[in-house]
């Protein structure tokens, strides 16, 4: 449930960033949310990471498990092979 709530907050942050200039406060809020998400996924197991999806058209966060992303696939591989976390509404 915590990851859904974080995803919802990231989704709202996307809306704020799209509507106005990016500010230091918005950047700080984003960093804090990703750190909070990472603490939550650390409880699930070693090597799992929470990745912020900067594209406002997609889910705001993706959870990536070790060895799910093929080597050499680049950053887009995270979004193709990770598990999307939708915002809880």
HUTARA-V513490 format. One record per residue. PSI is psi in radians with two decimals (none if undefined). BURIAL is I if it has 9 or more other ideal C-beta (glycine too) atoms within 8 Angstrom, else O. Layout:
# HUTARA-V513490
PSI:BURIAL  PSI:BURIAL
This chain:
# HUTARA-V513490
-0.61:O  -0.68:O  -0.62:I  -0.73:I  -0.71:I  -0.75:I  -0.68:I  -0.74:I  -0.67:I  -0.65:I  -0.77:I  -0.65:O  -0.71:I  -0.78:I  -0.72:I  -0.74:I  -0.61:I  -0.51:O  -0.25:O  3.13:O  2.58:O  2.26:O  2.90:O  -0.62:O  -0.70:O  -0.69:I  -0.74:I  -0.75:O  -0.71:I  -0.83:I  -0.77:O  -0.68:O  -0.73:I  -0.69:I  -0.69:O  -0.75:I  -0.70:I  -0.67:I  -0.67:O  -0.78:I  -0.42:I  -0.46:O  -0.40:O  -0.46:O  2.93:O  2.43:O  -0.09:O  2.37:I  2.64:O  2.24:I  2.33:I  2.24:I  1.93:I  -0.21:O  2.02:O  -0.18:O  -0.22:O  -3.07:O  2.53:I  -0.29:I  2.56:I  2.38:I  2.25:I  2.21:I  2.65:I  2.46:O  0.09:O  -0.54:O  2.10:I  2.50:O  2.39:O  0.11:O  -0.26:I  -3.12:O  -0.55:O  -0.41:O  -0.54:I  -0.75:I  -0.39:I  -0.51:O  -0.14:I  3.03:I  2.04:O  2.48:I  1.90:I  2.69:O  2.45:I  2.19:O  none:O
